[in-house]
Amino acid sequence: MDHHTPAEADPHAEIRAEVRKLCAKFPGEYWRELDARRGYPTEFVKALTEAGWLAALIPEEFGGAGLPLSGAAAILEEIQATGCNGAACHAQMYIMGTILRHGSAEQKAKYLPAIAAGELRLQAFGVTEPTSGTDTTALRTTARREGDRYIVNGQKIWTSRAEHSDLMLLLARTTPRDQVHRKTEGLSTFIVDMRTVLGKGLTIRPIRTMMNHNSCEVFFDNMEVPAENLVGVEGKGFRYILDGMNAERLLIAAECIGDAKWFIEKARNYAKDRVLFGRPIGANQGVQFPIARAYAQMRAAEAIVKQGLQKFERGEACGEEANMGKMLAAEASWAAGEACVNTHGGFGFAEEYDIERKFRETRLYQVAPISTNLILSYLGEHVLGMPRSY
Ligand SMILES: Cc1cc2nc3c(=O)[nH]c(=O)nc-3n(C[C@H](O)[C@H](O)[C@H](O)COP(=O)(O)OP(=O)(O)OC[C@H]3O[C@@H](n4cnc5c(N)ncnc54)[C@H](O)[C@@H]3O)c2cc1C
């Protein structure tokens, strides 16, 4: 199966081919072994970093590839479509955008070239908290200014890759919620150099999850962050995080499209090869149609994501496409996963087929980084003009 839109010339065909070549060195056995022990794919992330793929969105003046967002989407889609898992490192692509857009000249010069060179890892994003969840502005972590530093207290949850990152982008409240006009004000974004505070105010505790995602709880106990690590203006951090969300949604959608393509290819091949009752199982409509339906869902999601990427790259508002694309792609990958498991019968449950692993991995994207309900509420309110539902 073609891994991109068949009828059109793909501007990122070369990137896709290179990424696939790299991913071929990390077959199912590699991921299965890591999955069993919840290990981090250090060699895979190193290979992607050395090839420059994780610095795709860093401008050339800072040592990156300076690719447009669609280039990064192509990289992540191919990673997933080959059966690998970009979750180990995808965040670097979208977290970095906050520093790029809102960081000072000093912060950009200090961090971006080192990230591009693979000397610094920016993989951790500390927004979600146990008590506030999706209600981000209710978060309780505080950062109090004392002289030339901030003192941070509180807790984050689901801070993925915290153990495998040098830096964390952290959202904390700098002005109490009852002292701001709008609850979206008074939140600030910081670059935390975790190497300097681990064990000195910062504690990281891994959470074992359904799939291998290296997610953690993170605790701050009078953790000191130099004032120079504040990104942009104090109190405006929520806006900076929101600014990056469309890019994040489009990239996650691209990963789901990659997953859907992997499942569909696997299911299609098996449906053609497996012979029962004297004919391939794919000759039965009950087997064939769910695969065909998932393909149609994937292609529809792909078209919306493409529109979103084009609008993003033209600097136009793309909230509608980014949200719809993320939801549709996550649903398409899940439908494709379902079809793939059913097509394989009992073998769909055997670890050596990688289907059950991918099935667990792709399930996440209906919940994180934003759940389907919250996407629907965005569309209901902001696109369709209905009353706010929360
Ligand atoms: C493996 C994993 C990795 C993650 N990585 C990160 C990370 O690196 N950094 C980070 O900051 N976060 C991360 N997250 C957190 C993720 O973004 C949240 O789990 C997600 O946004 C949902 O928030 P919640 O879990 O607190 O659920 P809640 O906000 O408690 O919501 C629970 C359910 O209620 C629904 N709901 C809530 N409010 C409404 C409403 N008003 N209307 C309709 N339905 C509603 C939601 O849709 C959801 O289904 C990760 C999560 C997981 C599971």
The ligand as an SDF file (V2000), in Angstrom:
LIG
                    3D

 53 58  0  0  0  0  0  0  0  0999 V2000
    0.1500    7.9530   28.8100 C   0  0  0  0  0  0  0  0  0  0  0  0
   -0.1580    9.3980   28.9800 C   0  0  0  0  0  0  0  0  0  0  0  0
    0.8160   10.3420   28.6810 C   0  0  0  0  0  0  0  0  0  0  0  0
    0.5600   11.7060   28.9060 C   0  0  0  0  0  0  0  0  0  0  0  0
    1.5780   12.6200   28.7070 N   0  0  0  0  0  0  0  0  0  0  0  0
    1.4070   13.8900   29.1580 C   0  0  0  0  0  0  0  0  0  0  0  0
    2.5040   14.8070   29.1830 C   0  0  0  0  0  0  0  0  0  0  0  0
    3.6150   14.4880   28.7590 O   0  0  0  0  0  0  0  0  0  0  0  0
    2.3060   16.0380   29.7210 N   0  0  0  0  0  0  0  0  0  0  0  0
    1.1030   16.4300   30.2180 C   0  0  0  0  0  0  0  0  0  0  0  0
    0.9970   17.5540   30.6970 O   0  0  0  0  0  0  0  0  0  0  0  0
    0.0160   15.5940   30.1900 N   0  0  0  0  0  0  0  0  0  0  0  0
    0.1600   14.3410   29.6820 C   0  0  0  0  0  0  0  0  0  0  0  0
   -0.9020   13.4560   29.6950 N   0  0  0  0  0  0  0  0  0  0  0  0
   -2.1800   13.8910   30.2540 C   0  0  0  0  0  0  0  0  0  0  0  0
   -3.2840   13.9770   29.2230 C   0  0  0  0  0  0  0  0  0  0  0  0
   -3.1330   15.1260   28.4510 O   0  0  0  0  0  0  0  0  0  0  0  0
   -4.6030   13.9280   30.0040 C   0  0  0  0  0  0  0  0  0  0  0  0
   -4.7310   12.6040   30.5110 O   0  0  0  0  0  0  0  0  0  0  0  0
   -5.7760   14.2700   29.1630 C   0  0  0  0  0  0  0  0  0  0  0  0
   -5.7140   15.6160   28.7690 O   0  0  0  0  0  0  0  0  0  0  0  0
   -7.0810   14.0430   29.9400 C   0  0  0  0  0  0  0  0  0  0  0  0
   -7.0040   14.6240   31.2040 O   0  0  0  0  0  0  0  0  0  0  0  0
   -7.3140   13.7790   32.5320 P   0  0  0  0  0  0  0  0  0  0  0  0
   -6.5910   12.4820   32.4190 O   0  0  0  0  0  0  0  0  0  0  0  0
   -6.9850   14.5960   33.7150 O   0  0  0  0  0  0  0  0  0  0  0  0
   -8.8310   13.5040   32.4780 O   0  0  0  0  0  0  0  0  0  0  0  0
   -9.9760   14.4360   33.0520 P   0  0  0  0  0  0  0  0  0  0  0  0
   -9.7070   15.8620   32.6740 O   0  0  0  0  0  0  0  0  0  0  0  0
  -10.1490   14.1130   34.4720 O   0  0  0  0  0  0  0  0  0  0  0  0
  -11.2180   13.9400   32.2090 O   0  0  0  0  0  0  0  0  0  0  0  0
  -11.7860   12.6300   32.4280 C   0  0  0  0  0  0  0  0  0  0  0  0
  -12.8420   12.3710   31.3870 C   0  0  0  0  0  0  0  0  0  0  0  0
  -13.8810   13.3320   31.5100 O   0  0  0  0  0  0  0  0  0  0  0  0
  -14.1080   13.9760   30.2830 C   0  0  0  0  0  0  0  0  0  0  0  0
  -14.4170   15.3790   30.5100 N   0  0  0  0  0  0  0  0  0  0  0  0
  -13.8140   16.2350   31.3680 C   0  0  0  0  0  0  0  0  0  0  0  0
  -14.3750   17.4440   31.3080 N   0  0  0  0  0  0  0  0  0  0  0  0
  -15.3680   17.3760   30.3970 C   0  0  0  0  0  0  0  0  0  0  0  0
  -16.3070   18.2940   29.8620 C   0  0  0  0  0  0  0  0  0  0  0  0
  -16.3640   19.5490   30.2800 N   0  0  0  0  0  0  0  0  0  0  0  0
  -17.1650   17.8680   28.9190 N   0  0  0  0  0  0  0  0  0  0  0  0
  -17.1460   16.5820   28.4930 C   0  0  0  0  0  0  0  0  0  0  0  0
  -16.2820   15.6660   28.9550 N   0  0  0  0  0  0  0  0  0  0  0  0
  -15.3940   16.0560   29.8850 C   0  0  0  0  0  0  0  0  0  0  0  0
  -12.8230   13.8290   29.4900 C   0  0  0  0  0  0  0  0  0  0  0  0
  -13.0900   13.8600   28.1130 O   0  0  0  0  0  0  0  0  0  0  0  0
  -12.3300   12.4810   29.9560 C   0  0  0  0  0  0  0  0  0  0  0  0
  -12.8930   11.4890   29.1600 O   0  0  0  0  0  0  0  0  0  0  0  0
   -0.6930   12.1010   29.4030 C   0  0  0  0  0  0  0  0  0  0  0  0
   -1.6780   11.1410   29.6700 C   0  0  0  0  0  0  0  0  0  0  0  0
   -1.4250    9.8050   29.4870 C   0  0  0  0  0  0  0  0  0  0  0  0
   -2.4840    8.8060   29.8440 C   0  0  0  0  0  0  0  0  0  0  0  0
  1  2  1  0
  2  3  1  0
  2 52  2  0
  3  4  2  0
  4  5  1  0
  4 50  1  0
  5  6  2  0
  6  7  1  0
  6 13  1  0
  7  8  2  0
  7  9  1  0
  9 10  1  0
 10 11  2  0
 10 12  1  0
 12 13  2  0
 13 14  1  0
 14 15  1  0
 14 50  1  0
 15 16  1  0
 16 17  1  0
 16 18  1  0
 18 19  1  0
 18 20  1  0
 20 21  1  0
 20 22  1  0
 22 23  1  0
 23 24  1  0
 24 25  2  0
 24 26  1  0
 24 27  1  0
 27 28  1  0
 28 29  2  0
 28 30  1  0
 28 31  1  0
 31 32  1  0
 32 33  1  0
 33 34  1  0
 33 48  1  0
 34 35  1  0
 35 36  1  0
 35 46  1  0
 36 37  1  0
 36 45  1  0
 37 38  2  0
 38 39  1  0
 39 40  1  0
 39 45  2  0
 40 41  1  0
 40 42  2  0
 42 43  1  0
 43 44  2  0
 44 45  1  0
 46 47  1  0
 46 48  1  0
 48 49  1  0
 50 51  2  0
 51 52  1  0
 52 53  1  0
M  END
$$$$
